Amino acid sequence: MADKTSTRILVWDIPVRFFHWTLVLLLLVSYFTARAGGDWMKLHFWSGYAILTLLFFRIAWGFFGSTTARFSNFLKGPSAAFHHLADLLGRGRPRDAGHNPMGGAMVVVLILAVLAQAVTGLFSADTDMGTVNGPLALKVADKWVERATAFHSFWINVLIILAGLHVLAVLFYLAWKRQNLIGAMFTGRKPADDVVEPGAAPPRLAFVSNRLAISLLLVSAALVYFIVRAGG
C-alpha cells in the first residue's frame, strides 16, 4: 500500500487555478503599466477589463463551480476560524480540502478589494493627461470622478498590503506546517495527509465540467464589454 503522504488528492479544479494565476499576472501588469504611464495606459485599461472579467467569473464560480470553489464550502463562522487558528499555532495539523476558514475569508476580502479597484478605475481620470479617462468617467459628475480617481490611486496601497499578507500566510504554512499551498495551486492536488485525518476516508468532492466555466467566463467578458461600451 502506498504511503498516505505520497498520495495526492485533487482539490482545485482548472478554473480556480486559472483564475488565481491569471489574476496575479494581470495585477502585476496593471501595477507596472500604471507606474509607467503614457502609452502604457492603454494596456493598463485592457488589463483592468480582463481583471473585471475574471472577478465576475470567480463570483459566479463561487456559486456554480466545483465543491472547493464554492463560497458555501469555505465561508464558515468565527468558531471554525478560531479552531483553525488553534491548529495553526499549536502542534495540530490543519487539514482542509480547499480553503481553510481563515483563508476563505481572505479570498472574499481580496475579491472585494480588487473589485473595488477595478470598478473605480472605470470612473477614474488622469488629471495630468486629460485624454486618459476610464470608459465611464464622462457618465458621472466631476466630483464623483475625482473621488473615484483618488480612491483608485490610494486603494492600490491597500491591495499591496493584502497581497503581502497573503504571501506571508502561504510562506508561514510552508515553513511552520510543511504544507505547500503554492504547489497545490499549480497542480490542483494536495497530499492526503494535508486533507484528511489518518485512517479517514477521502472527502467527497464534486467537480463541475469545464464547459460551464468557459460559458461563465464568456458571459463575464460580455458583461464587461457592455459596461465599457456604455461609456461609448
C-alpha positions in Angstrom: 0.0 0.0 0.0 1.3 3.4 -0.9 2.3 5.7 1.9 -0.5 8.2 2.7 1.7 11.2 2.5 2.7 10.2 -1.1 -1.0 10.0 -2.1 -2.3 13.2 -3.6 -5.9 14.2 -3.8 -7.3 16.6 -6.4 -8.8 19.6 -4.6 -8.6 22.5 -7.0 -10.2 22.5 -10.4 -8.7 24.1 -13.5 -10.9 27.2 -13.5 -9.9 28.1 -9.9 -6.2 27.7 -10.8 -6.6 29.6 -14.0 -8.3 32.5 -12.1 -5.7 32.6 -9.4 -2.6 32.7 -11.6 -4.1 34.9 -14.3 -5.2 37.4 -11.7 -1.7 37.5 -10.3 -0.3 38.2 -13.7 -2.8 40.8 -14.6 -2.4 42.7 -11.3 1.3 42.9 -12.0 0.6 44.2 -15.5 -1.8 46.8 -14.2 0.5 48.0 -11.5 3.6 48.4 -13.7 1.7 49.9 -16.6 0.1 52.5 -14.3 3.6 53.3 -12.9 4.9 53.7 -16.5 2.0 55.9 -17.7 2.0 57.3 -21.2 1.1 54.8 -24.0 1.2 52.0 -21.4 -2.1 53.2 -20.1 -3.9 51.6 -23.0 -2.6 48.2 -21.8 -3.5 49.2 -18.2 -7.1 49.7 -19.2 -7.2 46.4 -21.1 -5.7 44.6 -18.1 -8.3 46.2 -15.9 -11.1 44.9 -18.2 -9.6 41.5 -18.0 -9.4 41.6 -14.2 -13.0 42.7 -14.0 -14.0 39.8 -16.3 -12.1 37.3 -14.0 -13.7 38.7 -10.9 -17.2 38.4 -12.4 -16.3 34.8 -13.4 -15.0 33.9 -9.9 -18.0 35.3 -8.2 -20.3 33.1 -10.4 -18.0 30.1 -10.0 -18.3 30.6 -6.2 -22.0 29.6 -6.6 -21.9 27.2 -9.5 -18.4 25.7 -9.5 -16.8 22.7 -8.0 -17.1 21.9 -4.3 -13.9 23.6 -3.1 -14.6 26.7 -5.3 -18.0 27.4 -3.7 -18.3 30.1 -1.1 -20.6 27.8 0.9 -17.7 25.4 1.2 -15.1 27.7 2.8 -17.1 30.6 4.3 -17.6 29.5 7.9 -18.3 31.1 11.2 -15.9 32.6 13.8 -15.8 29.3 15.8 -14.3 27.5 12.8 -11.8 30.3 12.3 -10.6 30.1 16.0 -10.4 26.3 15.8 -8.2 26.6 12.7 -6.1 29.2 14.4 -5.5 26.9 17.4 -4.4 24.1 15.0 -2.2 26.6 13.1 -0.4 27.9 16.2 -0.3 24.7 18.1 1.0 21.2 17.2 -2.1 20.3 15.3 -2.0 19.9 11.6 -4.7 21.9 9.7 -6.5 19.6 7.3 -8.7 21.2 4.6 -9.5 20.0 1.2 -10.0 23.6 -0.1 -9.6 26.9 1.6 -9.4 26.8 5.4 -11.8 29.1 7.3 -9.3 32.0 7.6 -8.0 31.6 4.1 -11.6 31.5 2.8 -12.3 34.8 4.5 -9.2 36.3 2.9 -10.3 35.1 -0.5 -13.5 37.1 -0.2 -11.7 40.1 1.1 -9.3 40.0 -1.8 -12.0 39.6 -4.4 -14.0 42.5 -3.0 -10.8 44.7 -2.7 -9.7 44.0 -6.3 -13.3 44.5 -7.4 -13.4 48.0 -5.8 -10.1 48.9 -7.6 -11.4 47.7 -10.9 -14.8 49.4 -10.7 -13.3 52.8 -9.6 -10.9 52.5 -12.5 -13.9 52.7 -14.8 -14.8 56.1 -13.5 -11.2 57.5 -13.0 -9.4 60.1 -14.9 -5.8 61.2 -15.1 -5.8 64.9 -14.4 -2.2 65.2 -15.8 -3.2 63.6 -19.1 -6.8 64.7 -19.8 -7.3 62.1 -22.6 -6.7 59.2 -20.2 -10.1 58.5 -18.8 -12.0 55.5 -17.6 -14.8 54.5 -20.0 -17.5 55.7 -17.6 -15.8 58.9 -16.4 -17.9 61.1 -18.7 -21.1 59.5 -17.4 -20.9 60.9 -13.9 -20.4 64.3 -12.3 -16.8 65.6 -12.0 -16.9 65.3 -8.2 -17.5 61.5 -8.5 -14.7 61.2 -11.0 -12.4 63.0 -8.6 -13.4 60.7 -5.7 -13.1 57.6 -7.9 -9.6 58.7 -9.1 -8.4 59.4 -5.5 -9.7 56.1 -4.3 -8.2 54.2 -7.2 -4.8 55.8 -6.5 -5.0 55.2 -2.8 -6.5 51.7 -2.8 -3.6 50.1 -4.7 -1.6 50.5 -1.5 -4.3 48.5 0.4 -4.1 45.8 -2.3 -0.3 45.6 -1.9 -0.7 45.1 1.8 -3.4 42.4 1.4 -1.3 40.7 -1.2 1.7 40.8 1.1 -0.3 39.3 3.9 -1.5 36.6 1.6 2.1 35.7 0.6 3.3 35.7 4.2 0.5 33.4 5.2 1.4 30.9 2.4 5.1 31.1 3.5 4.1 30.5 7.1 2.2 27.4 6.2 5.2 26.2 4.2 7.8 26.9 6.9 5.7 26.0 10.1 3.4 23.3 8.9 5.3 22.0 5.9 2.2 22.5 3.7 3.0 23.6 0.2 -0.1 25.6 -0.8 1.7 27.2 -3.7 2.4 23.8 -5.3 -1.2 22.8 -4.7 -2.5 25.8 -6.6 -0.3 24.8 -9.5 -1.1 21.1 -9.7 -4.5 21.2 -8.1 -3.5 18.4 -5.7 -2.7 18.2 -2.0 -1.0 15.3 -0.1 -3.7 13.2 1.5 -2.2 14.0 5.0 -2.9 17.7 4.4 -6.6 16.9 3.6 -7.9 14.2 5.9 -7.0 12.6 9.3 -5.1 9.3 9.2 -7.4 6.4 8.5 -10.3 8.7 7.5 -12.0 8.4 4.1 -11.1 11.0 1.4 -13.6 13.8 1.1 -16.4 13.7 -1.4 -15.7 16.5 -3.8 -17.8 17.2 -6.9 -16.0 18.7 -9.9 -18.1 20.7 -12.4 -17.5 20.5 -16.2 -15.0 23.0 -17.6 -17.6 23.7 -20.3 -19.7 25.5 -17.7 -16.6 27.5 -16.6 -15.9 28.6 -20.2 -19.6 29.6 -20.6 -19.5 31.7 -17.4 -16.2 33.3 -18.5 -17.7 34.3 -21.8 -20.7 35.7 -20.1 -18.5 37.7 -17.8 -16.5 39.0 -20.7 -19.7 40.0 -22.5 -20.9 41.9 -19.4 -17.6 43.8 -19.1 -17.8 44.6 -22.8 -21.3 46.1 -22.5 -20.2 48.1 -19.4 -17.3 49.5 -21.3 -19.4 50.2 -24.3 -21.9 52.1 -22.2 -19.3 54.8 -21.8 -19.4 55.0 -25.6 
